[in-house]
Amino acid sequence: MKGKISSDLIRGNTDTIVLGILRTTDSYGYEIYKKIIEKSEGEYELKEATLYSSFRRLEKEGCISSYWGDETQGGRRKYYKITSAGETLYERNKADWEFTKNIINKLL
């Protein structure tokens, strides 16, 4: 039986997951959604509303910026780009996660 990750365990890390994907390249919403499924090998699917809430929050905090792409691939897409503040937040959150993961592993 394949396990299913609890969304409660991931919820607090959504912004960090998004930032991690944007560290490699600018991307648009649906592409980020597909990358999350791909990176989790199909074991985690982020709800679209959660993803777009993360975009709004990260943009408001200055961690990402957005711009409209051109129409060469069909409709115009809104692309997201990580900022230096986003890089800093990603590194801090990743370190916090590693620390937390180590403690939980000791406790379990």
C-alpha positions in Angstrom: 0.0 0.0 0.0 1.4 3.3 -1.1 1.4 6.0 1.6 -0.2 9.4 1.2 1.5 12.4 2.7 -0.6 14.5 5.1 -1.3 17.9 3.7 -0.8 19.2 7.2 2.8 18.2 7.1 3.4 20.0 3.9 1.2 23.1 4.4 3.8 25.1 6.2 6.4 24.4 3.6 4.4 25.3 0.5 6.2 28.7 0.0 9.6 27.0 0.4 8.7 24.4 -2.2 7.6 27.1 -4.7 10.8 29.1 -4.0 12.9 25.9 -4.5 11.4 25.4 -7.9 11.8 29.0 -8.9 15.5 28.9 -8.0 16.2 26.9 -11.2 14.2 29.0 -13.6 11.3 31.4 -14.0 8.1 29.6 -14.3 4.3 29.9 -14.6 1.6 28.4 -12.3 0.6 25.3 -14.2 4.3 24.4 -14.9 5.1 24.8 -11.2 2.1 22.6 -10.3 3.4 19.9 -12.7 6.9 20.1 -11.4 5.7 19.5 -7.8 3.9 16.4 -8.9 6.9 15.2 -10.9 9.4 15.9 -8.1 7.2 14.1 -5.6 6.9 11.2 -8.1 3.1 11.6 -8.1 2.8 11.2 -4.3 1.9 14.9 -3.6 -0.4 17.1 -5.5 -0.8 20.7 -4.4 -4.2 22.2 -4.7 -4.4 25.0 -7.2 -5.9 27.5 -4.7 -3.1 26.8 -2.3 -0.5 27.4 -5.0 -1.9 30.7 -6.1 -2.3 31.8 -2.4 1.4 31.1 -2.1 2.2 33.2 -5.2 0.2 36.1 -3.8 1.8 35.8 -0.3 5.4 35.5 -1.7 4.9 38.4 -4.1 3.4 40.6 -1.3 6.5 39.8 0.8 8.9 40.7 -2.0 10.2 37.1 -2.3 9.0 36.7 -5.9 8.1 39.0 -8.7 5.8 38.3 -11.7 5.7 39.4 -15.3 3.7 38.5 -18.4 5.3 36.2 -21.0 4.7 36.7 -24.7 2.0 34.9 -26.7 4.3 32.6 -28.7 3.0 29.5 -26.9 -0.7 30.4 -27.1 -2.3 32.5 -24.3 -0.2 34.9 -22.3 1.1 33.4 -19.1 2.1 35.1 -15.8 5.6 34.0 -14.9 7.1 34.1 -11.5 10.8 34.9 -10.7 12.5 34.5 -7.3 14.1 37.6 -5.8 17.2 37.9 -3.6 14.8 38.2 -0.6 13.2 34.9 -1.8 16.6 33.3 -2.0 17.3 34.3 1.6 13.9 33.0 2.8 14.4 29.7 0.9 17.9 29.1 2.5 16.5 30.0 6.0 13.4 27.8 5.6 15.5 24.9 4.3 17.9 25.1 7.3 14.9 25.3 9.6 13.4 22.2 7.9 16.7 20.2 8.2 16.9 21.1 11.9 13.2 20.1 12.5 13.6 16.9 10.5 16.6 15.9 12.6 14.8 16.4 15.9 11.7 14.5 14.7 13.8 11.6 13.5 15.4 11.5 17.0 12.0 11.6 18.7 10.4 8.9 16.4 
